[in-house]
Amino acid sequence: METSEKEVQPESKEFDLALEVEDKDPAKAIGLYRQVILGDGASEMIKLCEEAVYKMTKLYTKSQQQGLKGLLTELHPFFGLIPKAKTAKIVKTILEIVDRGVEDVQLQSDIVNDAIAWCDKEKRTFLKQRLQTRLAALLLQQNQYKPALRLISKLAKDVKRFDDKLLLVEIELIESRIHLLLQNVPKSKGALTAARSAANAVYCPPLLQAQIDLQAGTLCSEEKDYKTAFSYFYEAFEGYNTVGDPKKAVLCLKYMLLGKIMNNKPEDVYSLVNGKAGIKYAGRQVTAMKSVADAYKERSIHAFQAVYKTYQKELGDDPVVRSQLKELESQLLEQNLIRLIEPFERVQIAHVAKLIALPATEVENKLSEMILDKKFAGILDQGSGDLIVFDSAESDATYTAAIETVKELSSVVDRLYTKASKLDQA
């Protein structure tokens, strides 16, 4: 149905008044927007009503978040006036606004579950699948991995039947994230590969492409390929920055800074922080990573631990950052211990612990681990509580060369035996 000029440029006193009072009196503005959406002229002002829905949702996220629970139910009469495709678009946009404005994941889950129940009642299959995909993402945020995997498994089968490539990309991405959090990297990579294949078959919106790049960067970080990870995080950052999602953009920037630190280039962190992107998204997330870079540059284990404690939410609550920084802390501890024990041939573990100002048990465990990993040559004398450090033995290439020679001779003998067998048969 073609849109008339009146629908393109609709006029409503209630809408105009709501715009004027929404900063001063949000509750009144919500009531006025509700009159626009559910009023008698709603069918003639679809475009204006759609805008009113978005305005009302934003006001709810700012001032009356519990009112969001009944929002979709309240909009059912309006949804009955518009095409199903338009309904799907509006519901998706509402959930995006809620995602950006509401931190309570349980509240988001309740809103989505209400919408799914309405879809079941109205038999809106395609919209239900999109909502279930969103629900799976929320279950993932709540660490409910088994229910999320069950839902994703069923969804993937249904969506493949309908051949909805874009939705399949979103589903495979969520599956990849779940497996990564479960430390199943091969399955996570497989799901990401499937998502990329589906994305290549259709036009992939910038936001979805940014999500793919973010997950690819996370997997590269997990495999210690920080250079490639930085490239993916940069692409994801550009994507989120373009679509205007500051929350995800600053997350990508944080991962970019982490990649530079893990790649032993803390000096690059300062240029990124002081650059255009760093200034635009300045805040605790960026400051936390700069502080980590400072501690790493100083090679100070105590400074590092102090930073981690100060920025617990920004660093410790992020599983990607947490796993990488634990490894970084381990590296710093090893470097500090090697520097301290270097002058000694035999030294008490308690003395080393005193020098580094850490518990003796922790130092003993770390030294034991370093010896087993051949980070240095030595033994722990449990009886005396001493560490005995051996001189580093020079590597002798004779044994390696001898083994290679034996392998080559074995190969030659095998080939001669094969030729001799053929001559006997002839």
RODO-2510 file (C-alpha; in nm, 4 decimals, decimal comma):
residues 426
     n   res          X          Y          Z
     1     m     0,0000     0,0000     0,0000
     2     e     0,1454     0,3368    -0,1019
     3     t     0,1984     0,6036     0,1607
     4     s     0,0198     0,9330     0,1123
     5     e     0,1729     1,2756     0,1730
     6     k    -0,0362     1,3126     0,4876
     7     e     0,1195     0,9926     0,6305
     8     v     0,4717     1,1020     0,5403
     9     q     0,4284     1,4384     0,7126
    10     p     0,1617     1,3684     0,9791
    11     e     0,0602     1,6229     1,2368
    12     s    -0,0512     1,5590     1,5920
    13     k    -0,0978     1,8064     1,8772
    14     e    -0,0342     1,5300     2,1306
    15     f     0,2930     1,4331     1,9624
    16     d     0,4157     1,7941     1,9468
    17     l     0,3212     1,8537     2,3103
    18     a     0,4964     1,5316     2,4154
    19     l     0,8137     1,6504     2,2450
    20     e     0,7980     1,9738     2,4439
    21     v     0,7454     1,8147     2,7863
    22     e     0,9451     1,4898     2,7649
    23     d     1,2498     1,6447     2,9394
    24     k     1,0470     1,8175     3,2111
    25     d     0,7715     1,5616     3,2695
    26     p     0,8533     1,2145     3,1225
    27     a     0,5363     1,0565     3,2679
    28     k     0,3142     1,3102     3,0934
    29     a     0,5070     1,2658     2,7672
    30     i     0,4603     0,8874     2,7855
    31     g     0,0844     0,9379     2,8291
    32     l     0,0708     1,1709     2,5281
    33     y     0,2688     0,9296     2,3101
    34     r     0,0298     0,6537     2,4194
    35     q    -0,2655     0,8666     2,2999
    36     v    -0,0987     0,9059     1,9597
    37     i    -0,0332     0,5319     1,9237
    38     l    -0,3649     0,4000     2,0534
    39     g    -0,5882     0,6896     1,9476
    40     d    -0,8629     0,6805     1,6843
    41     g    -0,6361     0,8280     1,4142
    42     a    -0,3563     0,5744     1,4558
    43     s    -0,4396     0,3942     1,1314
    44     e    -0,3957     0,7202     0,9392
    45     m    -0,0670     0,8155     1,1064
    46     i     0,1366     0,4934     1,0988
    47     k     0,4713     0,6687     1,0530
    48     l     0,4073     0,9115     1,3384
    49     c     0,2844     0,6304     1,5632
    50     e     0,6018     0,4333     1,4919
    51     e     0,8133     0,7317     1,5953
    52     a     0,6000     0,7730     1,9075
    53     v     0,6637     0,4075     1,9988
    54     y     1,0400     0,4627     1,9856
    55     k     1,0185     0,7876     2,1824
    56     m     0,8029     0,6224     2,4487
    57     t     1,0441     0,3256     2,4760
    58     k     1,3403     0,5582     2,5272
    59     l     1,1548     0,7476     2,7986
    60     y     1,0686     0,4212     2,9744
    61     t     1,4371     0,3137     2,9711
    62     k     1,5360     0,6449     3,1295
    63     s     1,2703     0,6927     3,3944
    64     q     1,0252     0,4013     3,4326
    65     q     1,2033     0,0790     3,3355
    66     q     0,9455    -0,1487     3,4997
    67     g     0,6867    -0,0027     3,2614
    68     l     0,8684    -0,1772     2,9777
    69     k     0,7270    -0,5121     3,0950
    70     g     0,3792    -0,4327     2,9668
    71     l     0,4850    -0,2181     2,6704
    72     l     0,4586    -0,4822     2,3985
    73     t     0,1263    -0,6040     2,5398
    74     e     0,0021    -0,2467     2,5367
    75     l     0,0984    -0,2112     2,1698
    76     h    -0,0961    -0,5176     2,0493
    77     p    -0,3899    -0,3091     1,9128
    78     f    -0,1449    -0,0963     1,7126
    79     f     0,0323    -0,4059     1,5787
    80     g    -0,3044    -0,5255     1,4493
    81     l    -0,3223    -0,2177     1,2219
    82     i     0,0135    -0,2588     1,0490
    83     p     0,1729    -0,5257     0,8253
    84     k     0,3597    -0,8138     0,9888
    85     a     0,6945    -0,7026     0,8417
    86     k     0,6485    -0,3565     0,9961
    87     t     0,5593    -0,5181     1,3320
    88     a     0,8791    -0,7231     1,3230
    89     k     1,0842    -0,4124     1,2495
    90     i     0,9239    -0,2144     1,5354
    91     v     0,9643    -0,4982     1,7888
    92     k     1,3288    -0,5456     1,6875
    93     t     1,3981    -0,1724     1,7247
    94     i     1,2259    -0,1649     2,0660
    95     l     1,4487    -0,4497     2,1879
    96     e     1,7595    -0,2709     2,0564
    97     i     1,6607     0,0444     2,2502
    98     v     1,5974    -0,1659     2,5621
    99     d     1,9333    -0,3421     2,5195
   100     r     2,1172    -0,0093     2,5091
   101     g     1,9236     0,1569     2,7899
   102     v     1,8537    -0,1229     3,0396
   103     e     2,1258    -0,3120     3,2287
   104     d     1,8860    -0,5472     3,4102
   105     v     1,9171    -0,8667     3,2007
   106     q     1,6304    -1,0370     3,3850
   107     l     1,3973    -0,7489     3,2966
   108     q     1,5004    -0,7798     2,9317
   109     s     1,4306    -1,1551     2,9460
   110     d     1,0819    -1,0919     3,0893
   111     i     1,0043    -0,8459     2,8070
   112     v     1,1206    -1,0922     2,5409
   113     n     0,9286    -1,3844     2,6978
   114     d     0,6085    -1,1756     2,6952
   115     a     0,6629    -1,0964     2,3291
   116     i     0,7252    -1,4662     2,2467
   117     a     0,3992    -1,5618     2,4223
   118     w     0,2128    -1,3052     2,2093
   119     c     0,3787    -1,4424     1,8917
   120     d     0,2604    -1,7924     1,9823
   121     k    -0,0940    -1,6628     2,0275
   122     e    -0,0905    -1,4694     1,6996
   123     k     0,1043    -1,7453     1,5132
   124     r     0,3786    -1,5062     1,4030
   125     t     0,6517    -1,7616     1,3395
   126     f     0,9218    -1,5414     1,1864
   127     l     0,8998    -1,2786     1,4594
   128     k     0,9006    -1,5522     1,7238
   129     q     1,2265    -1,6918     1,5837
   130     r     1,3902    -1,3486     1,6032
   131     l     1,2718    -1,3053     1,9614
   132     q     1,3964    -1,6513     2,0590
   133     t     1,7367    -1,5604     1,9152
   134     r     1,7387    -1,2532     2,1378
   135     l     1,6329    -1,4682     2,4350
   136     a     1,9255    -1,7058     2,3696
   137     a     2,1644    -1,4077     2,3809
   138     l     2,0122    -1,2994     2,7140
   139     l     2,0459    -1,6522     2,8556
   140     l     2,4114    -1,6374     2,7552
   141     q     2,4537    -1,3109     2,9495
   142     q     2,2975    -1,4817     3,2537
   143     n     2,5488    -1,7722     3,2209
   144     q     2,2667    -2,0187     3,1503
   145     y     2,4672    -2,2048     2,8863
   146     k     2,2705    -2,5319     2,8678
   147     p     1,9270    -2,3693     2,8155
   148     a     2,0841    -2,1317     2,5615
   149     l     2,2398    -2,4206     2,3656
   150     r     1,9129    -2,6161     2,3660
   151     l     1,7246    -2,3135     2,2347
   152     i     1,9925    -2,2393     1,9731
   153     s     1,9990    -2,6016     1,8515
   154     k     1,6225    -2,6050     1,7920
   155     l     1,6260    -2,2582     1,6369
   156     a     1,9037    -2,3430     1,3907
   157     k     1,7022    -2,6367     1,2530
   158     d     1,3858    -2,4275     1,2113
   159     v     1,5641    -2,1294     1,0537
   160     k     1,7519    -2,3508     0,8041
   161     r     1,4162    -2,4782     0,6798
   162     f     1,2990    -2,1225     0,6148
   163     d     1,6431    -2,0290     0,4697
   164     d     1,6699    -1,7038     0,6664
   165     k     2,0432    -1,6431     0,6207
   166     l     2,0724    -1,3271     0,8313
   167     l     1,8971    -1,4803     1,1297
   168     l     2,1116    -1,7920     1,0883
   169     v     2,4240    -1,5721     1,1133
   170     e     2,3004    -1,4312     1,4457
   171     i     2,2216    -1,7807     1,5763
   172     e     2,5630    -1,9210     1,4781
   173     l     2,7347    -1,6214     1,6398
   174     i     2,5553    -1,6815     1,9696
   175     e     2,6482    -2,0503     1,9512
   176     s     3,0124    -1,9522     1,8913
   177     r     3,0092    -1,7280     2,2000
   178     i     2,8559    -2,0013     2,4169
   179     h     3,1177    -2,2611     2,3151
   180     l     3,3986    -2,0118     2,3706
   181     l     3,2781    -1,9417     2,7258
   182     l     3,2635    -2,3182     2,7788
   183     q     3,6313    -2,3316     2,6666
   184     n     3,5427    -2,5384     2,3599
   185     v     3,7477    -2,3430     2,1049
   186     p     3,7138    -2,5917     1,8094
   187     k     3,3309    -2,5831     1,8275
   188     s     3,3393    -2,2059     1,8691
   189     k     3,5525    -2,1707     1,5549
   190     g     3,3213    -2,4073     1,3675
   191     a     3,0141    -2,2016     1,4569
   192     l     3,1924    -1,8797     1,3550
   193     t     3,2900    -2,0347     1,0199
   194     a     2,9255    -2,1324     0,9635
   195     a     2,8187    -1,7748     1,0478
   196     r     3,0676    -1,6334     0,7968
   197     s     2,9490    -1,8725     0,5249
   198     a     2,5880    -1,7673     0,5779
   199     a     2,6894    -1,3981     0,5861
   200     n     2,8752    -1,4315     0,2526
   201     a     2,5591    -1,5608     0,0851
   202     v     2,3605    -1,2403     0,1519
   203     y     2,4124    -0,8713     0,2199
   204     c     2,5434    -0,8439     0,5754
   205     p     2,4471    -0,5216     0,7599
   206     p     2,7360    -0,3273     0,9219
   207     l     2,6161    -0,4061     1,2743
   208     l     2,6101    -0,7811     1,2100
   209     q     2,9485    -0,7681     1,0371
   210     a     3,0883    -0,5881     1,3413
   211     q     2,9600    -0,8714     1,5627
   212     i     3,1346    -1,1275     1,3399
   213     d     3,4628    -0,9312     1,3541
   214     l     3,4368    -0,8973     1,7326
   215     q     3,3938    -1,2723     1,7782
   216     a     3,6764    -1,3471     1,5317
   217     g     3,9071    -1,1144     1,7260
   218     t     3,8107    -1,2804     2,0541
   219     l     3,8951    -1,6248     1,9149
   220     c     4,2306    -1,5009     1,7814
   221     s     4,3088    -1,3606     2,1278
   222     e     4,2255    -1,6977     2,2804
   223     e     4,4762    -1,8579     2,0407
   224     k     4,7419    -1,5935     2,1278
   225     d     4,7398    -1,4423     1,7777
   226     y     4,7194    -1,0847     1,9058
   227     k     4,8272    -0,9163     1,5822
   228     t     4,5365    -1,0664     1,3863
   229     a     4,3043    -1,0097     1,6826
   230     f     4,3874    -0,6377     1,6797
   231     s     4,2903    -0,6162     1,3101
   232     y     3,9532    -0,7803     1,3752
   233     f     3,8853    -0,5629     1,6800
   234     y     3,9702    -0,2534     1,4775
   235     e     3,7207    -0,3541     1,2050
   236     a     3,4570    -0,4227     1,4711
   237     f     3,5294    -0,0862     1,6349
   238     e     3,4826     0,0934     1,3026
   239     g     3,1545    -0,0909     1,2480
   240     y     3,0072    -0,0094     1,5888
   241     n     3,1327     0,3476     1,5660
   242     t     2,9596     0,3865     1,2268
   243     v     2,6227     0,2533     1,3448
   244     g     2,6394     0,4614     1,6643
   245     d     2,6721     0,1933     1,9327
   246     p     2,9100     0,3534     2,1882
   247     k     2,8843     0,0682     2,4403
   248     k     3,0162    -0,1912     2,1957
   249     a     3,2584     0,0536     2,0321
   250     v     3,4362     0,1216     2,3618
   251     l     3,4460    -0,2548     2,4288
   252     c     3,6263    -0,3088     2,0969
   253     l     3,8639    -0,0219     2,1777
   254     k     3,9403    -0,1874     2,5125
   255     y     4,0201    -0,5148     2,3349
   256     m     4,2412    -0,3281     2,0850
   257     l     4,4423    -0,1835     2,3746
   258     l     4,4600    -0,5274     2,5367
   259     g     4,5948    -0,6740     2,2109
   260     k     4,8759    -0,4164     2,2050
   261     i     4,9704    -0,4927     2,5666
   262     m     4,9653    -0,8709     2,5123
   263     n     5,1749    -0,8253     2,1959
   264     n     5,4417    -0,6554     2,4121
   265     k     5,3753    -0,3111     2,2628
   266     p     5,2478    -0,1057     2,5581
   267     e     5,3834     0,2138     2,4011
   268     d     5,1205     0,1834     2,1238
   269     v     4,8505     0,2026     2,3895
   270     y     4,9320     0,5671     2,4603
   271     s     4,9027     0,6702     2,0954
   272     l     4,5618     0,4986     2,0730
   273     v     4,4390     0,6502     2,4013
   274     n     4,5493     0,9990     2,2981
   275     g     4,4150     0,9588     1,9443
   276     k     4,0741     1,0530     1,8078
   277     a     3,9073     0,7270     1,9119
   278     g     4,0561     0,7301     2,2617
   279     i     3,9457     1,0882     2,3259
   280     k     3,5941     1,0227     2,1925
   281     y     3,5414     0,7172     2,4126
   282     a     3,7431     0,8314     2,7153
   283     g     3,6218     0,6788     3,0411
   284     r     3,6970     0,4117     3,2986
   285     q     3,7258     0,1345     3,0381
   286     v     4,0017     0,3160     2,8491
   287     t     4,1666     0,4441     3,1696
   288     a     4,1775     0,0883     3,3071
   289     m     4,3683    -0,0397     3,0026
   290     k     4,6063     0,2575     3,0142
   291     s     4,6797     0,1765     3,3792
   292     v     4,7481    -0,1870     3,2854
   293     a     4,9904    -0,0653     3,0176
   294     d     5,1652     0,1555     3,2765
   295     a     5,2048    -0,1375     3,5163
   296     y     5,3276    -0,3659     3,2385
   297     k     5,5803    -0,1073     3,1223
   298     e     5,7148    -0,0817     3,4791
   299     r     5,7273    -0,4646     3,4975
   300     s     5,5725    -0,4260     3,8430
   301     i     5,3606    -0,7156     3,9660
   302     h     5,2334    -0,5087     4,2605
   303     a     5,1288    -0,2165     4,0384
   304     f     4,9520    -0,4650     3,8125
   305     q     4,7611    -0,6231     4,1028
   306     a     4,6656    -0,2779     4,2345
   307     v     4,5264    -0,1781     3,8935
   308     y     4,3313    -0,5046     3,8689
   309     k     4,1788    -0,4418     4,2128
   310     t     4,0946    -0,0769     4,1372
   311     y     3,9262    -0,1567     3,8051
   312     q     3,7670    -0,4878     3,9045
   313     k     3,4454    -0,4211     3,7093
   314     e     3,6205    -0,3111     3,3892
   315     l     3,8864    -0,5854     3,3959
   316     g     3,7803    -0,8740     3,6206
   317     d     3,4150    -0,8899     3,5160
   318     d     3,5005    -0,9193     3,1446
   319     p     3,5843    -1,2877     3,0674
   320     v     3,7965    -1,1973     2,7618
   321     v     4,0082    -0,9421     2,9500
   322     r     4,0216    -1,1529     3,2659
   323     s     4,1717    -1,4606     3,0957
   324     q     4,4348    -1,2562     2,9104
   325     l     4,5345    -1,0500     3,2131
   326     k     4,5741    -1,3620     3,4277
   327     e     4,8303    -1,4833     3,1753
   328     l     4,9945    -1,1394     3,1719
   329     e     5,0153    -1,1443     3,5518
   330     s     5,1786    -1,4859     3,5359
   331     q     5,4354    -1,3572     3,2837
   332     l     5,5165    -1,0549     3,5018
   333     l     5,5587    -1,2758     3,8081
   334     e     5,7947    -1,5056     3,6163
   335     q     6,0016    -1,2123     3,4885
   336     n     6,0288    -1,0662     3,8386
   337     l     6,1296    -1,4012     3,9917
   338     i     6,3933    -1,4711     3,7258
   339     r     6,5411    -1,1244     3,7828
   340     l     6,5552    -1,1831     4,1605
   341     i     6,7087    -1,5331     4,1562
   342     e     6,9593    -1,4562     3,8802
   343     p     7,2467    -1,3570     4,1183
   344     f     7,2055    -1,6676     4,3373
   345     e     7,3227    -2,0281     4,3153
   346     r     7,1294    -2,1255     4,6276
   347     v     6,8711    -1,9088     4,8003
   348     q     6,5961    -1,9572     5,0570
   349     i     6,2439    -1,9462     4,9121
   350     a     6,1356    -1,7338     5,2096
   351     h     6,4030    -1,4767     5,1158
   352     v     6,2774    -1,4630     4,7547
   353     a     5,9219    -1,4206     4,8840
   354     k     6,0393    -1,1362     5,1074
   355     l     6,2172    -0,9634     4,8160
   356     i     5,9105    -0,9812     4,5927
   357     a     5,6672    -0,9166     4,8816
   358     l     5,4403    -1,2123     4,8094
   359     p     5,3353    -1,5148     5,0200
   360     a     5,6034    -1,7872     5,0354
   361     t     5,3542    -2,0574     4,9294
   362     e     5,2597    -1,8659     4,6146
   363     v     5,6274    -1,8085     4,5284
   364     e     5,7133    -2,1759     4,5879
   365     n     5,4289    -2,2945     4,3659
   366     k     5,5303    -2,0547     4,0894
   367     l     5,8986    -2,1558     4,1065
   368     s     5,7988    -2,5215     4,0904
   369     e     5,5830    -2,4511     3,7848
   370     m     5,8664    -2,2585     3,6165
   371     i     6,1128    -2,5446     3,6741
   372     l     5,8705    -2,7972     3,5234
   373     d     5,8131    -2,5656     3,2249
   374     k     6,1934    -2,5329     3,1882
   375     k     6,1845    -2,1551     3,2330
   376     f     6,5113    -2,1982     3,4261
   377     a     6,7267    -2,4888     3,5472
   378     g     6,7093    -2,5750     3,9154
   379     i     6,5435    -2,7775     4,1921
   380     l     6,3491    -2,7037     4,5107
   381     d     6,5012    -2,8552     4,8243
   382     q     6,1918    -2,9214     5,0345
   383     g     6,3957    -3,0191     5,3413
   384     s     6,5871    -2,6948     5,3739
   385     g     6,3343    -2,4738     5,1957
   386     d     6,5980    -2,3620     4,9459
   387     l     6,6002    -2,3066     4,5738
   388     i     6,9108    -2,4448     4,4028
   389     v     6,9799    -2,2795     4,0679
   390     f     7,1881    -2,4613     3,8070
   391     d     7,4033    -2,3030     3,5427
   392     s     7,2327    -2,2920     3,2058
   393     a     7,3598    -2,5833     3,0004
   394     e     7,4626    -2,4948     2,6479
   395     s     7,2581    -2,6778     2,3907
   396     d     7,4532    -2,9452     2,2053
   397     a     7,3496    -2,9906     1,8444
   398     t     7,5260    -3,3276     1,8172
   399     y     7,2298    -3,5276     1,9494
   400     t     6,9809    -3,3514     1,7225
   401     a     7,2043    -3,4065     1,4185
   402     a     7,2511    -3,7740     1,5109
   403     i     6,8751    -3,8302     1,5393
   404     e     6,8174    -3,6660     1,2003
   405     t     7,0895    -3,8842     1,0455
   406     v     6,9320    -4,2007     1,1861
   407     k     6,5928    -4,0952     1,0452
   408     e     6,7411    -4,0379     0,6995
   409     l     6,9241    -4,3719     0,7079
   410     s     6,6011    -4,5449     0,8099
   411     s     6,4218    -4,3865     0,5145
   412     v     6,6988    -4,4972     0,2735
   413     v     6,6910    -4,8563     0,4044
   414     d     6,3107    -4,8673     0,3627
   415     r     6,3360    -4,7522     0,0003
   416     l     6,6142    -5,0077    -0,0756
   417     y     6,4046    -5,2849     0,0806
   418     t     6,1051    -5,1883    -0,1367
   419     k     6,3188    -5,1969    -0,4549
   420     a     6,4735    -5,5310    -0,3573
   421     s     6,1262    -5,6795    -0,2986
   422     k     6,0191    -5,5731    -0,6486
   423     l     6,3331    -5,7312    -0,8045
   424     d     6,2618    -6,0613    -0,6226
   425     q     5,9048    -6,0634    -0,7570
   426     a     6,0320    -6,0042    -1,1118
***
